[in-house]
Amino acid sequence: MFSSDKVFMAMPSRIIFGSGERVAMPPLLKKLGYRNALVVTDKFFTGPTSTIISDLVAGLARAGIASIVFDGGLPDPSVSLCVSARQWALDHASAESFDHVIAVGGGSNIDLAKVISVTLKYGGHPEDYIGEGRLPGKPLPLVAIPTTSGAGSELTPGAILVSDRAATKVALMDNDLRPDIVVIDPDLTLSCPPKVTADAGIDALTHAIESYLTCDSEYFDRGGNPDPGYSGRNHITKLMAGEAIRLCFAHLSPAYEIGSDLEARTGMAYGSLLAAFSYASAGLNAVHALAYALANLTHATHGSTNAVFLPYVMDALRHVRSADIAAIGRLAGLTGADEADLARRVVAHTRDLVHAVGIPTTLRQFGVQEYDLAALVENGLGVTRLTKAFPIQPAANAYRTIVQNAFDGTLGD
Ligand SMILES: NC(=O)c1ccc[n+]([C@@H]2O[C@H](COP(=O)([O-])OP(=O)(O)OC[C@H]3O[C@@H](n4cnc5c(N)ncnc54)[C@H](O)[C@@H]3O)[C@@H](O)[C@H]2O)c1
């Protein structure tokens, strides 16, 4: 019901989208008065098969912007990588000489750049800022140029890190961590190998479905925060998520199978962006909470740990979100005898898609043992910022069922 919506949204100040449109970014930065960039990326982009960074640096130079390139980014950045990356930057220039940070890469490099944009400006250790609303003020302005269609970090208030001291991934959360400028050029995703395409693409679909089904804004617990990162689903987020669901179901398989298909890549880039518009306000819940626990246990990729839980979480929600899950079925292009049938079909269809893009569909296939299940449930429940938004409360029994079903590969009838 519209009348009970409580909308809170925080957005980047500029979004550029389109094939080849990355060239529009340096002149924009010049116009906005930026002069000295720290570029944060990884070795794929500075290696022999990619000209993305050399083209970017040349474009910045033409706009009168000096840049230094840190290419030590790694998948799933750790707290210690954030520390060493900041030190690398300080070994090459003083902290004051950088007036912005440019992240090029997938969600990992964007998250790393978010943390550097904080620690370059305010010093300290990344762990000083873990948690919600712990930044002392605005970090260095951040430009995000995603090269995958999936994570959506370019729109979110979070930076997700691996920590040696926690049982799940940890997060820095603050609306000031949202990038200021976002450049989405689907051409940059053409070089994604199938596994990266699959992991990121299922992540985007998860963001769309999970935020479509999450707690209503009316009931979302903001914890008294006047500047919340996430605040539950509303009419705007559902609109964005619905189109993201349609696009991801339509374009993930073609993008996975024929990486050079620019139409499919652009469909996924739109799908990922719209999913991020939704979840970066509505927030997420059980799939991500359990995925963080699984990632710490197995070190499997973020997308794959989401993918294995997504169908089983949808299945657990079939009776409390029946109309919404049936709507997801229609967005996926399915038909059914009635809503219950459609909901059943789309859960199975989602698991089939996970399988079709080469991701395991059971926890057993991840090497998880039966004795790991209790800890997965406990650690998932422990991600309280996500668990509190799960539509079934209290969540413990539902999490137990989801984890057991994901282990056995069981979907309800
Ligand atoms: N901050 C957030 O809100 C948020 C949200 C979702 C996910 N994440 C994080 O994002 C990470 C996952 O991001 P991801 O799925 O984008 O993958 P990624 O950034 O971890 O990259 C995976 C690999 O793909 C390579 N790669 C990326 N783009 C490429 C391209 N165009 N061509 C060839 N290779 C390419 C990278 O070099 C890397 O080796 C996880 O660490 C996850 O925790 C963060």
The ligand as an SDF file (V2000), in Angstrom:
LIG
                    3D

 44 48  0  0  0  0  0  0  0  0999 V2000
   29.8430   -2.7280   -1.3820 N   0  0  0  0  0  0  0  0  0  0  0  0
   28.7770   -3.3920   -1.7010 C   0  0  0  0  0  0  0  0  0  0  0  0
   27.6720   -2.9220   -1.4730 O   0  0  0  0  0  0  0  0  0  0  0  0
   28.9060   -4.7220   -2.3670 C   0  0  0  0  0  0  0  0  0  0  0  0
   27.7700   -5.3420   -2.8920 C   0  0  0  0  0  0  0  0  0  0  0  0
   27.9010   -6.5700   -3.5090 C   0  0  0  0  0  0  0  0  0  0  0  0
   29.1470   -7.1680   -3.5990 C   0  0  0  0  0  0  0  0  0  0  0  0
   30.2410   -6.5440   -3.0620 N   0  0  0  0  0  0  0  0  0  0  0  0
   31.5560   -7.1460   -3.1400 C   0  0  0  0  0  0  0  0  0  0  0  0
   31.9530   -7.1980   -4.4990 O   0  0  0  0  0  0  0  0  0  0  0  0
   32.8310   -8.2960   -4.6870 C   0  0  0  0  0  0  0  0  0  0  0  0
   32.4090   -9.0710   -5.9160 C   0  0  0  0  0  0  0  0  0  0  0  0
   32.4710   -8.1960   -7.0060 O   0  0  0  0  0  0  0  0  0  0  0  0
   32.4100   -8.6940   -8.5230 P   0  0  0  0  0  0  0  0  0  0  0  0
   31.4440   -9.8080   -8.6520 O   0  0  0  0  0  0  0  0  0  0  0  0
   32.1930   -7.4880   -9.3300 O   0  0  0  0  0  0  0  0  0  0  0  0
   33.8330   -9.3480   -8.7960 O   0  0  0  0  0  0  0  0  0  0  0  0
   35.3100   -8.9090   -8.3100 P   0  0  0  0  0  0  0  0  0  0  0  0
   35.4170   -7.4400   -8.2380 O   0  0  0  0  0  0  0  0  0  0  0  0
   35.6390   -9.6980   -7.0880 O   0  0  0  0  0  0  0  0  0  0  0  0
   36.2080   -9.4140   -9.5200 O   0  0  0  0  0  0  0  0  0  0  0  0
   36.4070  -10.8100   -9.7440 C   0  0  0  0  0  0  0  0  0  0  0  0
   37.4860  -10.9920  -10.7970 C   0  0  0  0  0  0  0  0  0  0  0  0
   36.9900  -10.5400  -12.0540 O   0  0  0  0  0  0  0  0  0  0  0  0
   37.9770   -9.7760  -12.7040 C   0  0  0  0  0  0  0  0  0  0  0  0
   37.2980   -8.8060  -13.5750 N   0  0  0  0  0  0  0  0  0  0  0  0
   36.4750   -7.8150  -13.2080 C   0  0  0  0  0  0  0  0  0  0  0  0
   36.0290   -7.1640  -14.3020 N   0  0  0  0  0  0  0  0  0  0  0  0
   36.5820   -7.7690  -15.3700 C   0  0  0  0  0  0  0  0  0  0  0  0
   36.5130   -7.5570  -16.7680 C   0  0  0  0  0  0  0  0  0  0  0  0
   35.7530   -6.5920  -17.2910 N   0  0  0  0  0  0  0  0  0  0  0  0
   37.2350   -8.3490  -17.5780 N   0  0  0  0  0  0  0  0  0  0  0  0
   37.9960   -9.3640  -17.0670 C   0  0  0  0  0  0  0  0  0  0  0  0
   38.1020   -9.6240  -15.7550 N   0  0  0  0  0  0  0  0  0  0  0  0
   37.3960   -8.8310  -14.9130 C   0  0  0  0  0  0  0  0  0  0  0  0
   38.7440   -9.1080  -11.5850 C   0  0  0  0  0  0  0  0  0  0  0  0
   40.0450   -8.7620  -12.0480 O   0  0  0  0  0  0  0  0  0  0  0  0
   38.7650  -10.2050  -10.5310 C   0  0  0  0  0  0  0  0  0  0  0  0
   39.8670  -11.0620  -10.7130 O   0  0  0  0  0  0  0  0  0  0  0  0
   32.7980   -9.1070   -3.4050 C   0  0  0  0  0  0  0  0  0  0  0  0
   33.9620   -8.8490   -2.6510 O   0  0  0  0  0  0  0  0  0  0  0  0
   31.5900   -8.5790   -2.6810 C   0  0  0  0  0  0  0  0  0  0  0  0
   31.6880   -8.6840   -1.2770 O   0  0  0  0  0  0  0  0  0  0  0  0
   30.1270   -5.3430   -2.4770 C   0  0  0  0  0  0  0  0  0  0  0  0
  1  2  1  0
  2  3  2  0
  2  4  1  0
  4  5  1  0
  4 44  2  0
  5  6  2  0
  6  7  1  0
  7  8  2  0
  8  9  1  0
  8 44  1  0
  9 10  1  0
  9 42  1  0
 10 11  1  0
 11 12  1  0
 11 40  1  0
 12 13  1  0
 13 14  1  0
 14 15  2  0
 14 16  1  0
 14 17  1  0
 17 18  1  0
 18 19  2  0
 18 20  1  0
 18 21  1  0
 21 22  1  0
 22 23  1  0
 23 24  1  0
 23 38  1  0
 24 25  1  0
 25 26  1  0
 25 36  1  0
 26 27  1  0
 26 35  1  0
 27 28  2  0
 28 29  1  0
 29 30  1  0
 29 35  2  0
 30 31  1  0
 30 32  2  0
 32 33  1  0
 33 34  2  0
 34 35  1  0
 36 37  1  0
 36 38  1  0
 38 39  1  0
 40 41  1  0
 40 42  1  0
 42 43  1  0
M  CHG  2   8   1  16  -1
M  END
$$$$
